[in-house]
Amino acid sequence: VDEVYMTLNQFESRDKNIAEEEIILLLKDSIDLSEAVADHILLSIPLQVLSDLEKESSELPKGDFWEVISEADYQFRKQQGNNEIDPRLTKLSAFFDESDPAE
């Protein structure tokens, strides 16, 4: 981690080669490193963890009753009017069945 901390006086007389965005301005006489450490730990966590096999495959992950689809696939399914019933809700479809089971 490489960060530049400056007081207001140092900031005003700084070397103009250092961009303002790279400088953290100190509002008090001490530095709380716990914030900086926590920020850098969070930034170093990978956003997507894939095994070597998953990296090589072009297939998106899926499981029982769920799947990851691309935005293009989502739009295509939306245009097609995919009216599939969620498998978890199939038993509820019998609830709306108009026929009387006693007959």
N, CA, C and O of each residue as an XYZ file, in Angstrom:
412
protein
N       0.855     -1.175      0.000
C       0.000      0.000      0.000
C       0.892      1.226      0.000
O       1.821      1.346      0.799
N       0.592      2.116     -0.899
C       1.368      3.345     -1.003
C       0.389      4.514     -1.000
O      -0.321      4.743     -1.980
N       0.356      5.242      0.100
C      -0.549      6.375      0.221
C       0.233      7.606      0.644
O       1.243      7.500      1.340
N      -0.231      8.765      0.225
C       0.415     10.029      0.559
C      -0.529     10.822      1.453
O      -1.623     11.203      1.037
N      -0.098     11.062      2.676
C      -0.852     11.864      3.634
C      -0.176     13.217      3.775
O       1.049     13.295      3.875
N      -0.978     14.294      3.784
C      -0.417     15.634      3.935
C      -1.317     16.485      4.819
O      -2.536     16.316      4.846
N      -0.690     17.397      5.534
C      -1.452     18.410      6.249
C      -1.847     19.486      5.242
O      -1.393     19.469      4.098
N      -2.673     20.396      5.659
C      -3.119     21.464      4.773
C      -1.940     22.318      4.298
O      -1.886     22.705      3.131
N      -0.986     22.616      5.209
C       0.192     23.403      4.834
C       1.054     22.659      3.813
O       1.535     23.260      2.853
N       1.248     21.365      4.014
C       2.035     20.568      3.074
C       1.335     20.490      1.711
O       1.979     20.533      0.663
N       0.021     20.377      1.751
C      -0.752     20.280      0.513
C      -0.605     21.550     -0.325
O      -0.459     21.484     -1.545
N      -0.646     22.699      0.338
C      -0.547     23.972     -0.382
C       0.837     24.177     -0.993
O       0.961     24.818     -2.036
N       1.878     23.640     -0.357
C       3.235     23.818     -0.876
C       3.776     22.532     -1.522
O       4.989     22.347     -1.620
N       2.877     21.653     -1.958
C       3.291     20.351     -2.503
C       3.916     20.500     -3.883
O       3.778     21.521     -4.557
N       4.605     19.443     -4.267
C       5.155     19.326     -5.616
C       3.978     19.116     -6.574
O       3.178     18.207     -6.355
N       3.853     19.901     -7.594
C       2.714     19.841     -8.510
C       2.703     18.576     -9.367
O       1.740     18.334    -10.095
N       3.767     17.764     -9.289
C       3.808     16.497    -10.024
C       2.919     15.444     -9.372
O       2.557     14.451    -10.004
N       2.569     15.663     -8.104
C       1.699     14.718     -7.400
C       0.252     15.168     -7.620
O      -0.117     16.292     -7.281
N      -0.541     14.294     -8.178
C      -1.939     14.626     -8.470
C      -2.734     14.759     -7.171
O      -2.479     14.052     -6.196
N      -3.689     15.666     -7.177
C      -4.517     15.891     -5.992
C      -5.272     14.635     -5.574
O      -5.502     14.414     -4.385
N      -5.657     13.811     -6.548
C      -6.427     12.605     -6.260
C      -5.621     11.574     -5.476
O      -6.202     10.706     -4.825
N      -4.312     11.656     -5.528
C      -3.447     10.685     -4.859
C      -3.130     11.084     -3.426
O      -2.507     10.309     -2.700
N      -3.539     12.264     -3.003
C      -3.190     12.774     -1.683
C      -4.386     12.661     -0.749
O      -5.512     13.006     -1.108
N      -4.118     12.170      0.455
C      -5.142     12.115      1.496
C      -4.840     13.257      2.454
O      -3.781     13.300      3.081
N      -5.773     14.163      2.554
C      -5.585     15.359      3.370
C      -5.907     15.039      4.826
O      -6.967     14.498      5.138
N      -4.975     15.383      5.711
C      -5.159     15.143      7.148
C      -5.903     16.315      7.765
O      -5.493     17.467      7.626
N      -6.987     16.015      8.442
C      -7.763     17.051      9.107
C      -7.376     17.173     10.584
O      -7.752     18.137     11.252
N      -6.627     16.196     11.085
C      -6.126     16.248     12.458
C      -4.678     15.799     12.465
O      -4.142     15.422     11.423
N      -4.043     15.832     13.614
C      -2.605     15.556     13.698
C      -2.254     14.077     13.743
O      -1.075     13.732     13.824
N      -3.218     13.218     13.695
C      -2.921     11.784     13.754
C      -3.566     11.066     12.570
O      -4.505     11.565     11.949
N      -3.032      9.881     12.280
C      -3.540      9.067     11.173
C      -4.140      7.800     11.760
O      -3.487      7.101     12.536
N      -5.377      7.502     11.394
C      -6.035      6.266     11.816
C      -5.825      5.238     10.712
O      -6.528      5.243      9.701
N      -4.849      4.358     10.916
C      -4.512      3.377      9.886
C      -5.534      2.252      9.768
O      -5.558      1.533      8.769
N      -6.382      2.099     10.791
C      -7.363      1.006     10.732
C      -8.312      1.198      9.546
O      -8.703      0.216      8.914
N      -8.690      2.438      9.232
C      -9.538      2.695      8.065
C      -8.822      2.336      6.769
O      -9.397      1.689      5.894
N      -7.562      2.759      6.649
C      -6.798      2.475      5.431
C      -6.602      0.973      5.251
O      -6.729      0.457      4.141
N      -6.292      0.277      6.335
C      -6.077     -1.175      6.256
C      -7.377     -1.871      5.872
O      -7.383     -2.746      5.007
N      -8.481     -1.484      6.514
C      -9.777     -2.103      6.195
C     -10.151     -1.856      4.738
O     -10.622     -2.772      4.063
N      -9.952     -0.646      4.246
C     -10.256     -0.338      2.841
C      -9.449     -1.206      1.887
O      -9.994     -1.733      0.917
N      -8.164     -1.358      2.152
C      -7.319     -2.134      1.244
C      -7.586     -3.631      1.340
O      -7.414     -4.356      0.359
N      -8.003     -4.097      2.506
C      -8.398     -5.513      2.617
C      -9.644     -5.747      1.773
O      -9.717     -6.724      1.028
N     -10.622     -4.856      1.888
C     -11.849     -5.006      1.106
C     -11.582     -4.903     -0.391
O     -12.197     -5.619     -1.181
N     -10.681     -4.027     -0.780
C     -10.359     -3.873     -2.200
C      -9.591     -5.060     -2.759
O      -9.616     -5.299     -3.966
N      -8.915     -5.800     -1.902
C      -8.123     -6.929     -2.392
C      -8.919     -8.225     -2.470
O      -8.409     -9.227     -2.972
N     -10.161     -8.227     -1.980
C     -10.999     -9.425     -2.071
C     -11.433     -9.587     -3.527
O     -11.971     -8.652     -4.122
N     -11.204    -10.758     -4.099
C     -11.602    -10.951     -5.501
C     -13.123    -10.882     -5.645
O     -13.862    -11.367     -4.789
N     -13.571    -10.279     -6.728
C     -14.996    -10.165     -6.965
C     -15.579    -11.453     -7.520
O     -16.774    -11.710     -7.373
N     -14.749    -12.254     -8.150
C     -15.227    -13.485     -8.752
C     -14.157    -14.553     -8.548
O     -13.031    -14.417     -9.027
N     -14.518    -15.613     -7.837
C     -13.593    -16.696     -7.576
C     -13.984    -17.875     -8.462
O     -15.090    -18.404     -8.357
N     -13.068    -18.275     -9.328
C     -13.333    -19.372    -10.250
C     -12.224    -20.410    -10.155
O     -11.052    -20.074     -9.987
N     -12.614    -21.678    -10.267
C     -11.609    -22.736    -10.352
C     -11.022    -22.722    -11.758
O     -11.553    -22.055    -12.646
N      -9.942    -23.445    -11.960
C      -9.326    -23.509    -13.289
C     -10.305    -24.072    -14.324
O     -10.357    -23.602    -15.460
N     -11.078    -25.081    -13.917
C     -12.057    -25.680    -14.815
C     -13.143    -24.675    -15.191
O     -13.570    -24.629    -16.345
N     -13.592    -23.873    -14.230
C     -14.613    -22.856    -14.500
C     -14.069    -21.755    -15.401
O     -14.801    -21.215    -16.230
N     -12.795    -21.420    -15.246
C     -12.190    -20.385    -16.088
C     -12.142    -20.820    -17.549
O     -12.348    -20.007    -18.449
N     -11.868    -22.104    -17.783
C     -11.757    -22.617    -19.139
C     -13.122    -22.807    -19.801
O     -13.232    -22.734    -21.025
N     -14.154    -23.049    -19.005
C     -15.488    -23.320    -19.530
C     -16.208    -22.028    -19.870
O     -16.031    -21.010    -19.202
N     -17.016    -22.079    -20.909
C     -17.827    -20.916    -21.271
C     -19.232    -21.038    -20.679
O     -20.049    -20.127    -20.819
N     -19.512    -22.161    -20.021
C     -20.831    -22.408    -19.436
C     -20.950    -21.667    -18.105
O     -20.043    -21.706    -17.275
N     -22.072    -21.000    -17.921
C     -22.309    -20.276    -16.680
C     -22.808    -21.241    -15.608
O     -23.404    -22.267    -15.940
N     -22.580    -20.937    -14.334
C     -22.980    -21.856    -13.266
C     -24.501    -21.997    -13.163
O     -25.250    -21.070    -13.473
N     -24.936    -23.176    -12.721
C     -26.354    -23.421    -12.484
C     -26.481    -24.532    -11.468
O     -25.538    -25.283    -11.217
N     -27.650    -24.621    -10.895
C     -27.907    -25.641     -9.888
C     -29.350    -26.088     -9.978
O     -30.017    -25.876    -10.991
N     -29.833    -26.715     -8.900
C     -31.221    -27.155     -8.870
C     -32.127    -25.941     -8.781
O     -32.083    -25.202     -7.798
N     -32.938    -25.733     -9.788
C     -33.938    -24.673     -9.848
C     -33.357    -23.268     -9.972
O     -34.077    -22.297     -9.739
N     -32.100    -23.127    -10.324
C     -31.519    -21.791    -10.552
C     -30.429    -21.888    -11.599
O     -29.851    -22.953    -11.819
N     -30.157    -20.767    -12.240
C     -29.081    -20.688    -13.215
C     -28.676    -19.237    -13.403
O     -29.480    -18.326    -13.209
N     -27.448    -19.036    -13.776
C     -26.949    -17.708    -14.115
C     -27.030    -17.587    -15.625
O     -26.537    -18.445    -16.358
N     -27.662    -16.502    -16.086
C     -27.779    -16.288    -17.525
C     -27.226    -14.913    -17.878
O     -27.161    -14.015    -17.038
N     -26.839    -14.774    -19.116
C     -26.312    -13.490    -19.572
C     -27.467    -12.505    -19.761
O     -28.633    -12.896    -19.822
N     -27.124    -11.247    -19.851
C     -28.132    -10.212    -20.082
C     -28.844    -10.453    -21.414
O     -30.054    -10.252    -21.520
N     -28.094    -10.880    -22.424
C     -28.688    -11.145    -23.737
C     -29.696    -12.298    -23.657
O     -30.776    -12.220    -24.242
N     -29.339    -13.372    -22.929
C     -30.272    -14.486    -22.764
C     -31.528    -14.046    -22.020
O     -32.637    -14.466    -22.352
N     -31.346    -13.204    -21.023
C     -32.491    -12.706    -20.256
C     -33.443    -11.925    -21.158
O     -34.656    -12.134    -21.117
N     -32.892    -11.030    -21.969
C     -33.726    -10.238    -22.864
C     -34.433    -11.132    -23.890
O     -35.599    -10.911    -24.217
N     -33.714    -12.147    -24.396
C     -34.307    -13.081    -25.360
C     -35.477    -13.828    -24.728
O     -36.545    -13.940    -25.331
N     -35.277    -14.336    -23.519
C     -36.352    -15.066    -22.836
C     -37.529    -14.152    -22.529
O     -38.684    -14.574    -22.582
N     -37.234    -12.923    -22.214
C     -38.288    -11.958    -21.916
C     -39.122    -11.688    -23.170
O     -40.347    -11.587    -23.090
N     -38.464    -11.570    -24.329
C     -39.170    -11.338    -25.589
C     -39.988    -12.562    -26.003
O     -41.069    -12.426    -26.575
N     -39.476    -13.737    -25.717
C     -40.172    -14.966    -26.084
C     -41.386    -15.211    -25.196
O     -42.236    -16.041    -25.519
N     -41.470    -14.496    -24.084
C     -42.604    -14.691    -23.179
C     -42.550    -16.043    -22.513
O     -43.544    -16.767    -22.458
N     -41.389    -16.374    -22.010
C     -41.180    -17.662    -21.365
C     -42.103    -17.775    -20.155
O     -41.864    -17.152    -19.121
N     -43.165    -18.581    -20.296
C     -44.154    -18.714    -19.234
C     -44.001    -20.025    -18.475
O     -44.989    -20.590    -18.005
N     -42.785    -20.504    -18.355
C     -42.561    -21.731    -17.606
C     -42.919    -21.510    -16.147
O     -42.643    -20.454    -15.577
N     -43.530    -22.509    -15.560
C     -43.861    -22.432    -14.142
C     -42.637    -22.875    -13.350
O     -41.991    -23.875    -13.663
N     -42.352    -22.120    -12.344
C     -41.236    -22.454    -11.458
C     -41.507    -23.837    -10.866
O     -42.582    -24.064    -10.310
N     -40.553    -24.766    -10.974
C     -40.788    -26.124    -10.484
C     -41.167    -26.182     -9.006
O     -41.850    -27.111     -8.574
N     -40.735    -25.211     -8.249
C     -41.068    -25.190     -6.818
C     -42.537    -24.848     -6.593
O     -43.072    -25.083     -5.510
N     -43.186    -24.294     -7.610
C     -44.576    -23.862     -7.459
C     -45.557    -24.740     -8.221
O     -46.732    -24.387     -8.318
N     -45.118    -25.867     -8.763
C     -46.009    -26.705     -9.577
C     -47.186    -27.242     -8.772
O     -48.283    -27.376     -9.315
N     -46.995    -27.549     -7.510
C     -48.098    -28.061     -6.692
C     -49.184    -27.007     -6.514
O     -50.355    -27.348     -6.343
N     -48.817    -25.752     -6.552
C     -49.806    -24.690     -6.398
C     -50.696    -24.567     -7.628
O     -51.811    -24.053     -7.535
N     -50.217    -25.035     -8.785
C     -51.040    -24.933     -9.991
C     -52.312    -25.766     -9.846
O     -53.331    -25.420    -10.443
N     -52.285    -26.837     -9.082
C     -53.468    -27.657     -8.842
C     -54.502    -26.901     -8.016
O     -55.691    -27.214     -8.084
N     -54.075    -25.924     -7.246
C     -54.971    -25.130     -6.421
C     -55.961    -24.347     -7.275
O     -57.112    -24.150     -6.887
N     -55.499    -23.904     -8.440
C     -56.363    -23.124     -9.317
C     -57.092    -23.978    -10.341
O     -57.797    -23.447    -11.199
N     -56.937    -25.265    -10.264
C     -57.608    -26.174    -11.178
C     -59.115    -26.132    -10.873
O     -59.514    -26.310     -9.722
N     -59.946    -25.900    -11.888
C     -61.378    -25.704    -11.712
C     -62.125    -27.014    -11.503
O     -63.251    -27.011    -11.006
N     -61.512    -28.129    -11.876
C     -62.232    -29.393    -11.721
C     -62.276    -29.795    -10.253
O     -61.321    -29.573     -9.509
N     -63.393    -30.388     -9.843
C     -63.570    -30.808     -8.453
C     -62.988    -32.207     -8.296
O     -63.433    -33.126     -8.984
N     -62.006    -32.402     -7.413
C     -61.390    -33.721     -7.279
C     -62.373    -34.762     -6.741
O     -62.134    -35.959     -6.904
N     -63.469    -34.343     -6.105
C     -64.445    -35.289     -5.550
C     -65.321    -35.877     -6.643
O     -65.944    -36.916     -6.420
N     -65.394    -35.264     -7.806
C     -66.252    -35.747     -8.892
C     -65.675    -36.921     -9.594
O     -66.282    -37.440    -10.530
